[in-house]
Amino acid sequence: MYPGGPNPTQVQYAPAGPKDLLPLVLIHDGGGTTFSYFLLGSLGRDVWAVHNPKYFDGAAWDGGPDEMARTYLDLLQREGLAGPVLLGGWSLGGFLALAMAHLVAQNPRAYAVSVAGLLLIDSPYHVARRRVTVPTGPPRLEALPDLVARAFANCDAMLHEWELPRWSGSRRSNAAGAAALGLALRPREVPHRAAGADAWSAVSARTYAGRGDERGGEGGDEAGAGAGAGAGAGPVAEGPPPPGVLVRCTRYAACAGDGDASASCLVDVYRDERLLGWDGRYPDFVAAVVDVDADHYGVFSRADEQAMARLTERVNLGLGLLDALHREAGR
């Protein structure tokens, strides 16, 4: 990416032959760049990356993530992307992908793309930061470029108030995903691939209906009671969100400074939960979770080719499931 350069940028091209795998559009993380996505190995499909178009001037988005989502859908439209796609991204990128899917669901005729699924790379359940009630510390990040540091500061400011988008329903069953993986799931179970494991297993999704959440807010709007998904106060999209696959880091990130020794980084508030907080609070959104042996800020490591090969394998597992769910939905 460079000033005046293409946005989105095509990161990978599908191999020659039938194009039977859904295109993937990855949205930048909180630093505004897409460099990390160029470190991934082959995903076997067309892959696009959207960077923050305000990165080079360091400007904030007055309309927050919702304005970003509208702008990024317009960028895809101008590029000529059409038909079903997968959206995703690392950290903030996962939230922006979800916001984009919400806009498409509200007005599908306005966009040439439809959203078949979402790939969240260590995007934990989001609580507006003004409502986070547990102590957290800043991450230990070394020598950030000035523009990246500015982008992170802008990101922190807009996530102080922003809430996840709301949907009117949740998926009734994960049977299609289970069948694609050769699993038999009981109610409220989710396919899980542990770091280093060669096979899928089933894990129970938690429920939070009727009680508060000591880590963020007072419960109720986060508790997952009823059919809807999302804690925000904005418009409600009809039906459930597209199915999501979560690539989950298993390690805690290092915190900076001499603060509360018991405090973790904000991205690790739900680290001890297998679905990073999404399950009971955003009912049935996550169709599967794939673990990777890394921490949030080190999951993309340009200095470790083996780590990137492992991450690529994990991402491909998630994408394969989303492809299978899309095929099943079309039958």
C-alpha positions in Angstrom: 0.0 0.0 0.0 1.2 3.5 -0.8 -0.5 7.0 -1.1 -2.8 6.9 -4.1 -2.3 3.2 -4.6 -5.1 0.6 -5.2 -7.6 -0.1 -2.5 -8.5 -2.9 -2.2 -5.3 -4.6 -3.3 -5.4 -8.1 -4.7 -3.1 -10.1 -2.4 -3.5 -13.6 -4.0 -4.9 -15.0 -7.2 -6.9 -18.2 -7.5 -5.0 -21.0 -9.2 -5.9 -21.8 -12.8 -8.9 -23.9 -13.3 -12.5 -23.8 -11.9 -13.0 -21.0 -9.5 -15.0 -22.9 -6.9 -13.7 -21.3 -3.8 -15.3 -18.1 -2.5 -13.2 -14.9 -2.8 -11.9 -13.5 0.5 -11.7 -9.8 1.4 -9.6 -9.1 4.4 -10.0 -5.8 6.3 -7.0 -4.0 8.0 -6.3 -4.3 11.7 -6.2 -1.4 14.1 -2.9 -0.2 12.7 -4.6 0.5 9.4 -2.3 -1.5 7.2 -2.6 -4.8 5.3 1.0 -5.9 5.3 0.3 -8.9 7.5 -2.0 -10.5 5.0 0.9 -10.6 2.5 2.6 -13.0 4.9 0.0 -15.7 4.5 0.7 -18.7 2.3 -1.6 -19.8 -0.4 -5.3 -19.7 0.4 -6.3 -21.2 -3.0 -8.6 -18.4 -4.0 -8.7 -14.7 -4.9 -7.8 -12.7 -1.8 -8.2 -8.9 -1.5 -7.1 -6.6 1.2 -8.6 -3.2 2.2 -6.3 -0.7 4.0 -7.4 2.3 5.9 -7.7 5.1 3.2 -7.1 7.7 6.0 -3.9 6.0 7.1 -1.5 8.3 5.4 -3.0 11.5 6.7 -3.7 10.1 10.2 -7.3 11.4 10.2 -10.0 9.9 12.4 -13.3 8.6 11.1 -16.0 10.9 12.5 -18.7 8.2 11.8 -16.6 5.4 13.4 -16.6 1.8 12.3 -20.0 2.2 10.6 -18.7 4.9 8.3 -15.7 2.8 7.6 -17.9 -0.2 6.7 -19.9 1.9 4.2 -16.8 3.3 2.7 -15.2 -0.1 2.3 -18.3 -1.6 0.7 -18.1 1.3 -1.8 -14.5 0.5 -2.5 -15.4 -3.1 -3.3 -18.2 -1.9 -5.5 -15.8 0.3 -7.5 -13.4 -2.6 -7.9 -16.1 -4.6 -9.5 -16.4 -7.4 -6.9 -19.8 -9.1 -7.1 -21.6 -12.2 -5.9 -20.9 -14.1 -2.7 -17.7 -13.4 -0.9 -16.1 -14.1 2.5 -15.2 -11.1 4.6 -12.8 -11.1 7.5 -9.8 -9.6 9.2 -7.5 -9.5 12.1 -8.7 -7.9 15.3 -10.5 -4.6 14.3 -10.7 -6.1 10.8 -13.1 -8.7 12.1 -15.4 -6.1 13.6 -15.4 -4.1 10.4 -16.2 -7.2 8.4 -19.2 -7.8 10.7 -20.3 -4.2 10.3 -20.0 -4.5 6.5 -22.1 -7.7 6.5 -24.7 -5.9 8.6 -25.0 -3.1 6.1 -25.4 -5.6 3.3 -28.1 -7.5 5.2 -30.1 -4.3 5.8 -30.1 -3.3 2.1 -28.9 -6.2 -0.1 -30.0 -4.6 -3.3 -27.7 -1.7 -2.7 -24.6 -3.9 -3.1 -23.2 -6.2 -5.7 -21.7 -8.5 -3.1 -23.4 -10.8 -0.7 -21.6 -12.0 2.4 -21.5 -15.8 2.7 -19.4 -16.0 5.9 -16.9 -14.2 8.1 -13.4 -15.1 9.1 -12.3 -13.5 12.4 -8.6 -13.7 13.1 -8.5 -13.3 16.9 -11.3 -10.7 17.1 -12.7 -11.2 20.6 -16.2 -10.3 21.5 -16.4 -6.5 21.6 -17.7 -4.4 24.5 -17.7 -0.6 24.1 -14.6 0.3 26.1 -16.5 2.7 28.3 -18.3 -0.3 29.7 -15.3 -2.6 30.4 -15.2 -3.1 34.1 -12.1 -5.2 34.7 -8.6 -3.7 35.0 -6.6 -3.9 31.7 -3.2 -2.8 30.7 -1.7 -1.5 27.5 0.1 -4.0 25.3 3.9 -4.1 25.0 4.4 -2.9 21.4 7.9 -2.0 20.3 8.8 0.9 18.1 5.6 1.5 16.2 5.8 3.8 13.2 4.2 7.1 13.9 1.3 6.5 11.4 0.5 3.1 12.9 0.6 4.6 16.4 -1.8 7.3 15.3 -4.1 4.7 13.7 -4.2 2.7 16.9 -5.0 5.8 18.9 -7.9 6.6 16.5 -9.1 3.0 16.8 -9.1 3.2 20.6 -11.1 6.4 20.6 -13.8 5.2 18.3 -14.2 1.8 20.0 -14.8 3.6 23.3 -18.5 4.1 22.3 -19.1 1.7 19.3 -21.2 -1.4 19.9 -21.6 -4.5 17.8 -24.4 -4.4 15.2 -27.7 -6.1 16.0 -29.5 -8.9 14.1 -33.1 -10.1 14.6 -32.3 -13.8 14.9 -29.7 -16.5 15.4 -28.9 -19.6 13.4 -31.1 -22.5 14.6 -28.6 -25.3 14.0 -25.0 -25.9 13.4 -25.8 -29.2 11.8 -24.5 -28.3 8.4 -21.1 -27.3 9.8 -20.9 -30.4 11.9 -21.8 -32.6 8.9 -19.1 -31.0 6.8 -16.5 -31.9 9.4 -17.9 -35.4 10.1 -19.0 -34.5 13.6 -22.2 -35.2 15.5 -22.9 -32.1 17.7 -25.3 -31.8 20.6 -27.3 -28.6 21.1 -25.0 -25.6 21.9 -21.8 -27.5 20.8 -19.4 -25.9 18.4 -16.6 -27.6 16.3 -13.2 -26.9 17.7 -9.7 -27.6 16.3 -7.1 -27.3 19.1 -3.6 -25.9 18.2 -1.5 -28.7 16.8 -4.5 -31.2 16.7 -5.1 -33.3 13.6 -8.9 -33.7 14.2 -11.9 -31.7 15.1 -13.7 -32.1 18.5 -16.8 -30.5 20.0 -16.9 -27.9 22.7 -19.8 -26.6 24.6 -20.8 -22.9 24.1 -21.6 -21.0 27.2 -24.8 -19.2 27.9 -25.2 -15.9 29.8 -28.9 -15.3 29.8 -30.3 -13.6 32.8 -27.0 -12.6 34.5 -24.5 -9.8 34.2 -21.0 -10.1 32.8 -18.4 -8.9 35.2 -16.0 -8.1 32.4 -18.1 -5.7 30.4 -21.3 -3.9 31.3 -24.3 -4.9 33.3 -25.5 -7.9 31.2 -29.0 -7.9 29.8 -28.2 -6.5 26.4 -25.1 -8.8 26.2 -26.7 -11.8 27.8 -28.1 -13.4 24.7 -31.6 -13.7 26.0 -34.1 -14.1 23.2 -33.3 -14.6 19.5 -31.3 -11.6 18.6 -27.6 -11.0 18.3 -25.7 -7.9 19.3 -25.6 -5.3 22.0 -25.8 -2.1 20.1 -28.5 0.5 19.9 -28.5 0.9 16.1 -30.7 -0.6 13.4 -31.5 -4.3 13.5 -30.7 -6.4 10.4 -33.3 -9.1 9.6 -32.3 -12.7 10.3 -29.0 -14.0 11.7 -25.5 -12.8 10.9 -23.5 -14.8 8.3 -21.7 -17.8 9.9 -18.4 -16.9 11.5 -15.2 -18.9 12.0 -12.9 -17.7 14.7 -9.2 -18.2 14.5 -8.3 -17.9 18.2 -4.8 -17.2 19.7 -4.1 -19.4 22.8 -1.5 -17.2 24.4 -1.8 -14.0 26.4 -0.1 -10.9 25.1 2.5 -9.1 27.2 1.4 -5.9 28.9 3.6 -2.8 29.1 4.5 -0.7 32.2 4.3 -1.3 35.9 0.6 -1.3 36.3 -1.7 -3.9 38.0 0.1 -7.2 37.8 -3.2 -9.0 37.6 -4.4 -6.9 34.6 -4.3 -8.4 31.1 -4.4 -6.6 27.8 -7.9 -5.6 26.6 -7.7 -8.2 23.8 -7.2 -10.9 26.4 -10.3 -10.2 28.6 -12.0 -13.3 27.2 -8.8 -15.3 26.5 -9.8 -18.1 28.8 -13.0 -18.7 26.9 -12.9 -21.0 24.0 -15.0 -18.7 21.8 -13.4 -15.5 23.1 -16.8 -14.3 24.5 -18.9 -14.6 21.4 -21.0 -17.7 22.3 -23.7 -16.7 24.8 -23.4 -13.0 24.1 -23.8 -13.2 20.3 -25.9 -16.4 20.0 -24.8 -19.0 17.5 -22.7 -16.6 15.4 -19.5 -18.6 15.6 -19.8 -21.8 13.6 -16.4 -23.1 14.5 -13.2 -22.1 16.4 -9.6 -22.9 15.3 -6.8 -22.4 17.7 -3.3 -21.1 16.8 -0.3 -21.2 19.2 0.4 -17.5 19.3 -0.6 -14.3 21.1 -2.8 -11.6 19.6 0.0 -9.2 18.6 2.4 -11.9 17.4 0.1 -14.0 15.3 1.5 -12.6 12.1 5.3 -13.1 12.4 7.4 -12.2 9.4 10.5 -13.5 11.2 9.0 -17.0 11.7 8.2 -18.9 8.5 7.0 -22.0 10.3 4.6 -19.9 12.4 3.2 -18.4 9.3 2.8 -21.8 7.7 0.9 -22.9 10.8 -1.3 -19.8 10.7 -2.0 -20.3 7.0 -3.1 -23.9 7.7 -5.4 -22.7 10.4 -6.9 -20.0 8.2 -7.5 -22.6 5.4 -9.3 -24.9 7.8 -11.7 -22.0 8.7 -12.2 -21.0 5.0 -12.9 -24.6 4.0 -15.7 -24.8 6.5 -17.2 -21.5 5.4 -17.0 -22.8 1.7 -18.8 -25.9 2.8 -21.5 -24.0 4.7 -22.1 -21.8 1.6 -22.5 -24.9 -0.6 -24.9 -26.5 1.8 -27.0 -23.2 2.0 -27.3 -23.3 -1.8 -28.9 -26.7 -1.9 
